[in-house]
Amino acid sequence: MTFRLFVFAFFIQGFLFSQTQTFTEKNLVINRHVDGTLTSPANNTAYLAIIIGGSGPTDRDGNQNFLKNNALKKLAHELAEKGIATFRYDKRIVKQIRLRNIDPNIMFNDFVEDAIAVIDYFKTNEDYSKIYVIGHSQGSLVGILASKKNVEGFISLAGAGQNIGDVLIEQISKTAPQFADQSTSIINNLKKGKLVNDYPEALTSIFKKDIQPFMINWMQYNPSESIKTLKIPILIINGSKDLQVSNNEANLLKEAVPNASLKIIQDMNHVLVPIVGDDLENSKSYNEPNRKISIELIEHIVTFIESDK
């Protein structure tokens, strides 16, 4: 390569690099349970969206062991491109796993406390005058319960409208109908706060003894009732190809709060990407981080947040 071509290539590479760096990221420690990433657009903004992840050991990017889709990371980056800062964080169980010090008594309410701590941190910090919460999947209910103060608006993203026990009964009835009756009996007992000793071995991951206290705590809440307590603008979003959360769940939330905005995004799935094929493609996308996030999703969120001007 001649010197002139080298200089030209270096200039072009540097130009492209500068063009893509439109936001910055900084890791923050909120407290001993919560670590996360603050993503800030190039220009100052009054808007901050706190992103709360879904069920399981979900990290700040939306990933779990052996499932890397970067759903929440892509969400944060796209919002930053549109001028909205975000903070996304690891669920406390992720930090415990990394430190090899897992608390066997962790409860659903602990996740709510962590979300409140994040909201309070940024409210006290006063860098952002308008704070929004985006709760994805299980994080939707966590966000509902945490957003009763210090929040300007709430976004439910693929959130259930039913009690998690009823959601499980519905899912088991579809995927393992031979266990439907037994599962219904088990869940009814858990709703009453009763531990259960007998459950199908095939459903151990759902009903094993050591997670039953967590499930009992989670089952104390009905999202459609809890969301009624919010006195702030609400946006409810679901994807038409979500394999885990049906549009019916979003409709239940909308029925509970008629003034909320409801958006069903055609072909978007649970990890926030468009799916043009069948359920196999849909399932594979859970471990395909290079897929592009739904642009329509970003547009709806930005429009909702920026309407508060």
C-alpha positions in Angstrom: 0.0 0.0 0.0 1.4 3.4 -0.9 1.8 6.1 1.7 -1.0 8.1 0.1 -3.4 5.1 0.2 -2.4 4.3 3.8 -3.2 7.9 4.9 -6.5 7.8 3.0 -7.5 4.5 4.6 -6.5 5.7 8.0 -8.5 8.9 7.6 -11.6 6.9 6.4 -11.3 4.4 9.3 -11.0 7.3 11.8 -13.9 9.1 10.3 -16.1 6.0 10.5 -15.1 5.4 14.1 -15.9 8.9 15.1 -19.3 8.7 13.3 -20.3 5.6 15.3 -19.3 6.9 18.8 -22.5 8.8 19.6 -22.7 7.8 23.2 -20.6 6.9 26.2 -20.9 4.2 28.8 -19.9 4.2 32.5 -20.2 1.4 35.0 -21.8 2.4 38.3 -22.2 0.7 41.7 -25.5 1.6 43.2 -25.1 -0.4 46.4 -23.7 -3.8 47.5 -26.4 -5.6 45.5 -26.6 -3.6 42.3 -24.0 -2.9 39.6 -24.9 -1.5 36.2 -24.1 0.6 33.1 -25.1 4.2 32.5 -25.3 4.8 28.8 -25.3 8.6 28.0 -26.0 10.2 24.6 -23.4 12.6 23.2 -25.5 15.7 24.1 -26.9 16.4 27.6 -30.4 15.1 28.2 -33.0 15.4 30.9 -34.3 11.9 30.2 -33.2 8.7 31.9 -34.8 5.3 31.3 -34.0 2.7 34.0 -34.2 -0.8 32.3 -35.2 -3.8 34.5 -34.5 -7.3 33.2 -36.6 -10.4 33.2 -36.7 -13.6 35.2 -33.8 -15.8 36.0 -30.1 -14.8 36.4 -30.4 -12.0 33.8 -27.5 -9.6 33.5 -27.6 -6.0 32.5 -27.4 -6.8 28.8 -30.4 -9.2 28.9 -28.3 -12.4 28.8 -28.1 -15.6 30.8 -25.7 -18.5 30.8 -25.7 -20.0 27.3 -28.3 -17.5 26.1 -26.7 -14.3 24.7 -29.0 -12.0 22.7 -28.0 -8.6 24.1 -31.6 -7.5 24.0 -31.3 -4.9 26.8 -27.9 -3.7 25.6 -29.2 -3.1 22.2 -32.2 -1.3 23.7 -29.9 1.0 25.7 -27.7 1.8 22.7 -30.6 2.6 20.4 -32.2 4.9 23.0 -28.9 6.7 23.5 -28.7 7.2 19.7 -32.1 9.0 20.1 -30.9 11.2 22.9 -32.2 9.2 25.9 -29.9 8.1 28.6 -30.4 4.6 30.2 -29.2 2.7 33.2 -29.4 -1.1 33.0 -28.2 -3.4 35.7 -27.4 -7.0 36.7 -30.0 -8.7 38.9 -28.6 -9.3 42.3 -28.5 -13.0 41.7 -26.0 -12.5 38.9 -23.6 -10.7 41.2 -24.0 -13.5 43.8 -23.2 -16.1 41.2 -20.1 -14.3 40.1 -19.0 -14.0 43.7 -20.0 -17.7 44.4 -22.0 -16.5 47.3 -25.7 -17.2 46.5 -28.3 -16.2 49.0 -30.7 -19.1 49.3 -33.3 -16.8 50.8 -33.6 -14.4 47.9 -37.1 -13.2 47.3 -39.1 -11.5 44.6 -39.4 -8.4 46.9 -35.6 -8.1 46.8 -35.8 -7.3 43.1 -38.3 -4.6 43.9 -36.1 -3.1 46.6 -33.2 -3.1 44.1 -35.2 -1.2 41.5 -36.3 1.3 44.1 -32.7 1.8 45.1 -31.7 2.5 41.5 -34.6 5.0 41.1 -33.7 6.8 44.4 -30.0 6.9 43.4 -30.7 8.9 40.2 -33.4 11.0 41.8 -30.9 12.1 44.5 -28.2 12.5 42.0 -30.3 15.1 40.1 -28.5 14.7 36.8 -31.8 13.8 35.2 -35.0 15.7 35.8 -37.3 13.1 34.1 -36.9 9.4 35.1 -38.7 6.6 33.4 -38.8 2.9 34.1 -38.8 0.2 31.4 -39.6 -3.3 32.8 -39.0 -6.3 30.6 -40.9 -9.6 31.2 -40.7 -10.2 35.0 -39.1 -6.8 35.2 -42.5 -5.3 34.2 -44.1 -6.3 37.5 -40.9 -5.3 39.4 -41.1 -1.9 37.7 -44.8 -1.5 38.4 -44.1 -2.0 42.1 -41.1 0.3 42.2 -42.5 3.2 40.2 -45.0 4.5 42.8 -42.8 7.6 43.3 -39.9 9.5 41.8 -40.9 8.3 38.3 -42.4 10.3 35.4 -43.6 7.3 33.4 -43.6 3.5 33.1 -43.2 1.2 30.2 -44.2 -2.4 30.4 -42.3 -4.4 27.8 -43.5 -8.0 27.3 -45.0 -8.0 30.8 -47.6 -10.4 32.2 -51.1 -9.1 33.1 -52.0 -12.2 35.2 -50.6 -13.5 38.4 -47.5 -15.6 37.6 -49.3 -18.7 38.9 -52.0 -18.3 36.4 -49.4 -17.7 33.6 -47.7 -21.0 34.6 -50.9 -22.9 34.6 -51.6 -21.6 31.1 -48.1 -22.4 29.8 -48.1 -25.9 31.3 -51.5 -26.7 29.9 -50.2 -25.9 26.5 -46.8 -27.5 26.6 -47.3 -30.4 29.1 -51.1 -30.9 29.3 -50.5 -34.2 31.2 -49.4 -32.2 34.2 -52.1 -29.5 34.0 -54.3 -30.7 36.8 -51.5 -31.5 39.2 -49.8 -28.1 38.4 -53.0 -26.3 39.1 -53.3 -27.9 42.5 -49.7 -27.1 43.3 -50.0 -23.5 42.3 -53.2 -23.0 44.2 -51.4 -24.2 47.3 -48.4 -21.9 46.6 -50.8 -18.9 46.2 -52.0 -19.7 49.8 -48.4 -19.7 51.1 -48.2 -23.5 51.4 -45.1 -25.4 50.5 -45.6 -28.5 48.4 -43.6 -31.7 48.6 -45.0 -33.6 45.6 -44.6 -32.3 42.1 -43.8 -33.8 38.7 -40.1 -34.5 38.2 -40.4 -33.0 34.7 -41.3 -29.7 36.3 -38.6 -29.6 38.9 -37.2 -26.4 37.5 -40.5 -24.6 38.3 -41.5 -26.3 41.6 -38.4 -27.5 43.3 -38.6 -27.0 47.1 -35.8 -24.4 47.4 -37.5 -21.9 45.0 -41.0 -22.3 46.3 -40.6 -19.5 48.9 -39.6 -17.2 46.0 -42.6 -18.3 44.0 -44.9 -17.8 46.9 -43.7 -14.2 47.3 -44.0 -13.6 43.5 -47.5 -15.0 43.5 -48.7 -12.5 46.0 -48.9 -9.9 43.2 -51.4 -9.5 40.4 -49.9 -7.2 37.8 -53.3 -6.0 36.5 -54.2 -4.9 40.1 -50.8 -3.5 40.9 -50.6 -1.3 37.8 -53.8 0.5 38.8 -51.9 2.1 41.7 -49.7 4.0 39.3 -50.6 7.7 38.7 -48.2 8.3 35.9 -48.3 7.9 32.1 -48.1 4.2 31.1 -47.0 2.5 27.8 -47.7 -1.2 27.3 -45.8 -3.0 24.5 -45.9 -6.6 23.4 -44.7 -8.4 20.3 -47.0 -10.5 18.1 -44.4 -13.3 17.9 -43.6 -13.4 21.7 -43.4 -17.1 22.5 -43.5 -16.4 26.3 -45.9 -13.6 26.8 -49.0 -13.5 24.6 -50.8 -10.3 23.5 -53.6 -11.3 25.9 -51.3 -10.3 28.8 -50.8 -6.8 27.3 -54.5 -6.5 26.8 -55.2 -7.4 30.4 -52.9 -4.6 31.6 -54.6 -2.2 29.2 -58.0 -3.2 30.5 -56.8 -2.4 34.0 -55.6 1.1 33.1 -57.7 2.3 30.1 -55.7 5.5 29.9 -52.5 3.6 29.1 -51.1 3.4 25.6 -51.0 -0.1 24.1 -48.7 -1.0 21.2 -48.6 -4.5 19.7 -45.5 -4.7 17.4 -46.0 -7.0 14.5 -43.5 -9.8 14.3 -41.4 -8.7 17.4 -40.5 -11.5 19.8 -39.6 -11.7 23.4 -36.0 -10.7 22.9 -37.2 -7.6 21.0 -36.2 -8.6 17.5 -38.3 -9.0 14.4 -39.0 -12.6 13.3 -40.1 -13.4 9.7 -39.9 -17.1 10.0 -41.4 -19.9 12.2 -41.0 -20.8 15.9 -37.6 -22.4 15.2 -36.2 -19.1 14.0 -37.8 -17.4 16.9 -36.2 -19.8 19.5 -32.8 -19.6 17.8 -32.9 -15.8 18.1 -32.5 -16.0 21.9 -28.9 -16.8 21.3 -28.1 -14.6 18.3 -26.8 -11.3 19.6 -26.2 -9.8 16.2 -29.9 -9.5 15.3 -31.2 -6.0 15.0 -33.6 -4.8 17.6 -37.1 -3.7 16.4 -36.9 -0.1 15.1 -40.7 0.2 15.8 -40.1 -0.6 19.4 -37.5 2.2 19.7 -39.8 4.7 18.0 -42.7 4.0 20.3 -40.5 4.3 23.4 -38.9 7.6 22.2 -42.3 9.1 21.3 -43.7 8.2 24.7 -40.8 9.6 26.6 -40.4 12.8 24.5 -44.1 13.5 24.7 -43.4 14.8 28.2 -41.9 18.1 27.2 
